[in-house]
Amino acid sequence: MIKKVEESFGGRIRRLREAKGLSLDVLSHDTGYTVDFLKEIEEGKIAPPVAVVLQLGRVLKIDMDQLQENRNKEASKQRTKSHKKRVASYAYAPLTTPGEEKHLRAYRVTIDPETEHKGVEYHHEGEEFIYVLYGGLTIQVGQNTSTLKKGECISFDSSLSHKLSNPTREKAELLVVIYVP
């Protein structure tokens, strides 16, 4: 018996883009998303937020049902995969119980003094909230950089590239809450 292999969401995007004769550069220009971000979608590294799916559908001029098929299943798998990557990192201590259907996850994150945080899932759909418990934090979200100290917080669209670093001489401890649709 021959088993049909399901095409991934990113694979459907790539197939539909190629069928229209569009390069990643053209799709990037037409959607406003970076080539790297679109590559991550096509390679199945991230499940894009609904707004990105809608924009891709408009630019590719396709029926949204073509894009949404199995999206929820893939998003659930991606949430679990991302959680496992974070927990495997020395810096992330989970504060919530894992589960494929959980959309909200909390972590205690530690960053050594005067170091840049090792990137773990820096591109993911959803929202992120960071509260500084101890020490200090410099965070770059897209082109914007903010410096936070103990008791300060920031929230942002986590599909934007973001990098954390600890500019202080003491260990930084953060409460990081991630919502992934």
SVG drawing of the C-alpha trace seen along z (x, -y; Angstrom):
<svg xmlns="http://www.w3.org/2000/svg" viewBox="-11 -52 42 54">
<polyline fill="none" stroke="black" stroke-width="0.4" points="0.0,0.0 1.3,-3.5 1.0,-6.1 0.4,-9.7 2.9,-12.0 1.3,-15.3 2.9,-18.4 3.9,-20.8 2.6,-24.4 5.9,-25.8 6.2,-23.3 2.7,-24.5 3.9,-28.1 7.1,-27.2 5.1,-25.2 2.5,-28.0 5.2,-30.7 7.2,-28.7 4.0,-27.9 3.5,-31.7 7.2,-32.1 8.1,-34.3 11.5,-34.3 11.9,-34.7 13.3,-38.2 10.1,-39.2 7.9,-37.7 9.9,-39.5 9.5,-42.8 5.7,-42.3 5.0,-41.1 7.4,-43.3 8.9,-40.2 12.6,-39.4 13.9,-36.7 15.3,-34.9 11.9,-34.9 10.2,-33.6 12.9,-30.8 12.2,-29.8 8.5,-29.5 9.2,-27.5 11.6,-25.2 9.1,-24.5 11.3,-26.1 8.4,-28.4 4.7,-28.4 3.8,-32.0 1.2,-34.1 -2.3,-34.4 -1.4,-38.0 1.5,-36.6 -0.6,-33.8 -3.2,-36.4 -0.5,-38.6 1.0,-35.6 -2.5,-34.6 -3.1,-38.1 0.3,-38.4 0.1,-34.8 -3.6,-35.3 -4.7,-32.0 -7.6,-30.5 -6.9,-30.7 -8.2,-27.1 -5.1,-26.0 -2.9,-27.5 -4.8,-26.6 -5.0,-22.9 -3.2,-21.1 -1.9,-24.5 -3.2,-23.9 -1.5,-20.5 1.8,-22.0 1.5,-24.9 1.0,-22.5 4.0,-20.5 6.1,-23.7 5.0,-24.9 6.2,-21.6 9.5,-21.6 10.3,-25.2 9.5,-24.5 11.9,-21.5 14.6,-23.6 14.2,-26.3 14.2,-23.8 17.3,-22.1 19.1,-25.4 21.0,-26.0 19.4,-29.4 15.7,-28.4 13.9,-26.9 10.2,-26.2 7.7,-27.6 4.6,-26.1 3.8,-22.5 4.4,-21.5 1.6,-20.3 1.1,-20.5 -2.1,-22.5 -0.6,-25.1 -0.3,-28.5 1.2,-30.3 4.5,-29.3 6.6,-30.9 10.3,-30.6 12.9,-31.8 15.8,-32.9 19.4,-33.5 22.0,-35.5 25.6,-35.6 27.2,-39.0 28.3,-41.1 27.2,-38.5 24.9,-38.1 22.1,-35.6 22.5,-32.4 19.7,-32.5 17.0,-29.9 14.0,-30.3 14.4,-34.0 11.9,-34.0 8.5,-32.6 4.9,-33.7 3.0,-35.3 3.8,-37.7 6.5,-37.8 6.6,-39.5 9.9,-40.0 10.2,-41.2 13.6,-41.8 13.8,-40.0 17.5,-40.8 20.3,-42.6 19.8,-44.3 18.9,-43.7 19.5,-45.2 17.0,-44.0 16.9,-44.7 13.6,-44.1 13.8,-44.7 15.7,-48.0 14.7,-49.2 17.0,-48.8 15.8,-49.1 17.7,-48.9 15.8,-47.5 16.7,-47.2 15.2,-45.3 11.4,-45.7 11.0,-46.9 9.3,-45.0 8.7,-45.0 6.3,-43.2 6.5,-42.8 5.5,-40.9 7.9,-37.9 7.8,-37.3 10.2,-40.2 13.9,-39.4 14.9,-40.0 18.2,-39.6 18.9,-39.8 22.2,-40.7 23.2,-41.5 25.2,-44.7 25.7,-44.5 28.4,-42.9 25.8,-40.7 23.8,-37.7 20.5,-38.8 17.3,-36.8 14.2,-37.3 10.6,-36.1 9.8,-35.4 6.2,-34.7 5.6,-33.5 2.2,-33.3 2.2,-31.3 -1.2,-31.0"/>
</svg>
